[in-house]
Amino acid sequence: MISPVDFSTMLHKLGFETTVGVPDSTFKGLISYFSSQDLFRHVIASNECEAMGIAAGYYLAHNKPALVYMQNSGFCKTLNPYTSMLSEDVYGIPALLLVGWRGEPGQKDEPQHKMMGRIMLDLFKVLEIEYTVLEESQWENQLIAARDYLNRFHRPYIIAVKSNLFDEFNSAKKEESHATMTREEALNIIVENVSNRAVFISTTGKTSRELFEIREQRRQSHGSDFYTVGSMGCASAIAFGVGLAESDRKVFILDGDGAAIMQLGTMATIGHYKNSRLKHIILDNHAHESTGGQPTVSAGIDFVAIGRACGYEYAAAVDNAADLEKSLQILENNNQLSLLVVQIKKGSRPDLGRPTTTPQENRDAFTGYFRQ
Ligand SMILES: Cc1ncc(C[n+]2csc(CCOP(=O)(O)OP(=O)(O)O)c2C)c(N)n1
């Protein structure tokens, strides 16, 4: 295993001073170290496209490359800034990209990682980006070679990181939270208090996993739920699309704060079109909990004010079970495009499973249910 402390110390010695990215569980320990010490300036980006822009701007001002970390599914979001900005055909801007290799062929992983895991190295080649796959026995030399490459060439360089290579790092920083409910408790209350005809579009990560298990525990069908796997941030757009159907069904979005921030623009689209059947619930734990609990920037932003400014007709926040129940009654009856921000605690069951149905079974069950 590679120690996050040793790896970071070496990066710093090699001249890297700024890290920016969106988390991936592949190098959870490393990101935890980045965010808990003062060795680097560490920026939590809302999405990977933005992270590349920040790295580019940082280089322009400092003449030094930044380190940009991301999961390989998030790497796809960097194709636009890479091809149209950082590449040598345009500005030629160096950056060190640390890319988590989910879905590595031969390793067990979730369906949403399969394709990207399979094509990732070929994709790097098509994109003409030099890369190396990090190895436990060689990582110091690989970092030196990466730094030398960036000093020589004006272009990004990738270090791909397989799972289980980095040690854990537990930050000593204490986090304060006044929230009383866990996400699973909040989801149970939501499922209990929403009418049977409603459908749910749940965001990627633990929200979908917990909703799936709640249906199992209650022996309810999964047909009313679309469990978004992958496509982080897209649950609200999917719900918007579902809501375009001529139907009396209410469409509940079960979003995360990280996911909502990643595609904040969708709130503007939703707010503009004012579909009164859309009910956008943001389960806000101020964290990317599904990838290891790394902080988001949500503690400092007011989703309710954003929702109102975007055109949501009803917007409120709750932080306890009783208020959540009351607000759900309002959402059920108000006939208005609505936003409900639910403050929740971090944490989930250690034995939380994953959907036992395939994404395509989920697609068919949802479509069949929706059209009834
Ligand atoms: C584009 C992209 N970047 C990163 C990821 C990895 N990822 C999966 S879930 C998740 C965290 C989601 O955070 P949030 O929406 O706040 O929900 P929580 O996990 O806290 O329930 C991340 C970063 C991803 N799936 N897709």
The ligand as an SDF file (V2000), in Angstrom:
LIG
                    3D

 26 27  0  0  0  0  0  0  0  0999 V2000
  -18.8590   12.6540  -12.8190 C   0  0  0  0  0  0  0  0  0  0  0  0
  -18.6170   11.8740  -11.5770 C   0  0  0  0  0  0  0  0  0  0  0  0
  -17.6940   12.2920  -10.6950 N   0  0  0  0  0  0  0  0  0  0  0  0
  -17.4800   11.6040   -9.5550 C   0  0  0  0  0  0  0  0  0  0  0  0
  -18.1910   10.4720   -9.2770 C   0  0  0  0  0  0  0  0  0  0  0  0
  -17.9270    9.6630   -8.0190 C   0  0  0  0  0  0  0  0  0  0  0  0
  -19.0200    9.8180   -7.0600 N   0  0  0  0  0  0  0  0  0  0  0  0
  -20.0420    8.9220   -6.9590 C   0  0  0  0  0  0  0  0  0  0  0  0
  -21.1300    9.2960   -5.7760 S   0  0  0  0  0  0  0  0  0  0  0  0
  -20.2520   10.6690   -5.3320 C   0  0  0  0  0  0  0  0  0  0  0  0
  -20.6550   11.5240   -4.1700 C   0  0  0  0  0  0  0  0  0  0  0  0
  -22.0490   12.0630   -4.2850 C   0  0  0  0  0  0  0  0  0  0  0  0
  -22.2250   13.0120   -3.2560 O   0  0  0  0  0  0  0  0  0  0  0  0
  -23.6780   13.5400   -2.8800 P   0  0  0  0  0  0  0  0  0  0  0  0
  -24.4530   13.8150   -4.1070 O   0  0  0  0  0  0  0  0  0  0  0  0
  -23.5340   14.6590   -1.9160 O   0  0  0  0  0  0  0  0  0  0  0  0
  -24.3840   12.2940   -2.2060 O   0  0  0  0  0  0  0  0  0  0  0  0
  -23.9520   11.4250   -0.9070 P   0  0  0  0  0  0  0  0  0  0  0  0
  -22.9040   10.4870   -1.3910 O   0  0  0  0  0  0  0  0  0  0  0  0
  -23.4770   12.3570    0.1530 O   0  0  0  0  0  0  0  0  0  0  0  0
  -25.2180   10.7160   -0.5540 O   0  0  0  0  0  0  0  0  0  0  0  0
  -19.1110   10.8250   -6.1350 C   0  0  0  0  0  0  0  0  0  0  0  0
  -18.1340   11.9210   -6.0080 C   0  0  0  0  0  0  0  0  0  0  0  0
  -19.1590   10.0700  -10.2300 C   0  0  0  0  0  0  0  0  0  0  0  0
  -19.9180    8.9970  -10.0560 N   0  0  0  0  0  0  0  0  0  0  0  0
  -19.3450   10.7750  -11.3560 N   0  0  0  0  0  0  0  0  0  0  0  0
  1  2  1  0
  2  3  1  0
  2 26  2  0
  3  4  2  0
  4  5  1  0
  5  6  1  0
  5 24  2  0
  6  7  1  0
  7  8  2  0
  7 22  1  0
  8  9  1  0
  9 10  1  0
 10 11  1  0
 10 22  2  0
 11 12  1  0
 12 13  1  0
 13 14  1  0
 14 15  2  0
 14 16  1  0
 14 17  1  0
 17 18  1  0
 18 19  2  0
 18 20  1  0
 18 21  1  0
 22 23  1  0
 24 25  1  0
 24 26  1  0
M  CHG  1   7   1
M  END
$$$$
